[in-house]
Amino acid sequence: MNTPWTTAVIFDLHGTLVDSEPNYYEAGRRLLADHGVTGFTWRRHTDFIGIGTRETLEILKAEYGLAAPVEELLAGKNHHYLRLARAGTAVFPRMREFVERLHREGMPIAVASGSSRGAIEAVLGGTGLDAYVTTVVSAEEVERGKPAPDVFLEAARRLGVEPARCVVVEDAPPGAAAAHAAGMRCVAVPYVPATAGDPAFRRAGLLFPGGQEEFTVRAAHDFVTRGPAPGRTGA
């Protein structure tokens, strides 16, 4: 196996492996409409990309003065999202190619996401990515969501791998910050290219400023299979 340094790769899911943000936006828009809130825009949705669903709903609950408990809002958003996800979720083609190559080489692959476990499993099963992913961690299963490192550290623990030997693939600044806090190297593929200059992305070991359009399997694979620069650890 041509993996002299990295022992596992941990992927964020939404916006990184799959283009699920349109479904997440629509689920959020429908949820807010259920509670009498209209005018929720895509631009506002992008402010929450990379932040866990619970944290997002806590902010929106306060912002719009929603009376419903957060648990009720979570259940409502998951209901809307799962219906949309099952109808169709697109995998980024080069990401699928990357995952398949890592799998062929025997690299353990995990998904660590801020969404619910049900949403993660629905997407992985519906896209066939579950055939390659050995470990799944939802933000529901840890104390803190991104930008805290908890989901990535839990993924490393379940894989039995030292954090320093993990590479994280992320699309959002909070996720890149979480990778750095976990002491893991990071491949950053911004879902929103305008965020490429964010300080969290500048700490990434490999950044594709143009997002998925710039991402190449060869560059990402080369980064994964070589060690960090001398004297450098983490993201």
Disulfide bonds with the S-S distance in Angstrom:
none
